[in-house]
Amino acid sequence: MKFKAKPTYATLVQAEEDEFGEFDWLKESLDEEGYIHGYYVDGYILGGVEEVTDEYFIPISWCHIDKSTLAAIGGDDGQ
């Protein structure tokens, strides 16, 4: 199931103060209402899987979210 949520205030402040482009992915990922979309795991929205083995996985991106803004948006059919 896919979810959407707004990043925490602290995350947004970090993104605004970013001088080296480390948060460009976040700025580009936010929709017009300021939500990030992906898979919800323990207070974070994950943006897919970069690598997976029997011992670990590496997400493409992750963002700490404000849990009060979390909402389910649909299935896992690429929408």
N, C-alpha and C positions, 0 to 999 in steps of 0.2 A: 504494500500500500504506500502511495506517495502522500507527502504532507507538505504544508507550507507554514512558515513562521517568520517572525521578524527577528533579526539579529539582536543580541543584547546591546544596551546602550554603550557599554565598554568596547564591544567589538566595533560598533560604528565610529566611536571616537578614534580608535586605532586606525581604522580605514581612512578617516579624514586627515589624520596626522601623518599618514604614510608618505615618506619621501622617496622610497626606493621601488615602488610598484608591487610590493608584496601582497597588497589587498586589491589589486586591479581585478582579479577574478571575482571577488565579492561584489564590487561596484557593478561589474558587468552582469552578474547573476541575479541581482535584485529586480523584481518586476516593478511595474509602474506604481504599485501601492507600497513598495518597500519590503516585500516578502521574498524569502529565498525558498526554493522548492527542492525536494529530495526525500531521502529516507530518514526517519526519526530514530535516533538511538541515544538514550540516556542524556537528554538535554542538548543534543546536537542534531543538525541536519547534515546528512552525508550526501555528497553529490555523485555517487557511483563508486565503483571499485576499480582501482588502478592495477593492483596485483593481488593474487590470492594463492596461498599454499596450504598444506595440511596444518601448519603451525600459526599462520597469521594472515591478515589481509591489510592492504594499504588503500585507504579511500582516496579518490581523486581530489576531493576537497571536503572540508568540514567547517561548520560554523556553529558557535555557541549561540543558542537562541533564547528568547524570552518565552518561557513555557506558557504564559497566559495568552499568547498569540497563536499557539499551535492549532492547526486545523487539518483534518484529512481532506484530500482533494481528489482521490480516485485510486484506481487500480494501478498495476505495474505494466501497462501496455504501451509505454513510451510517450504518454501524453504529458 
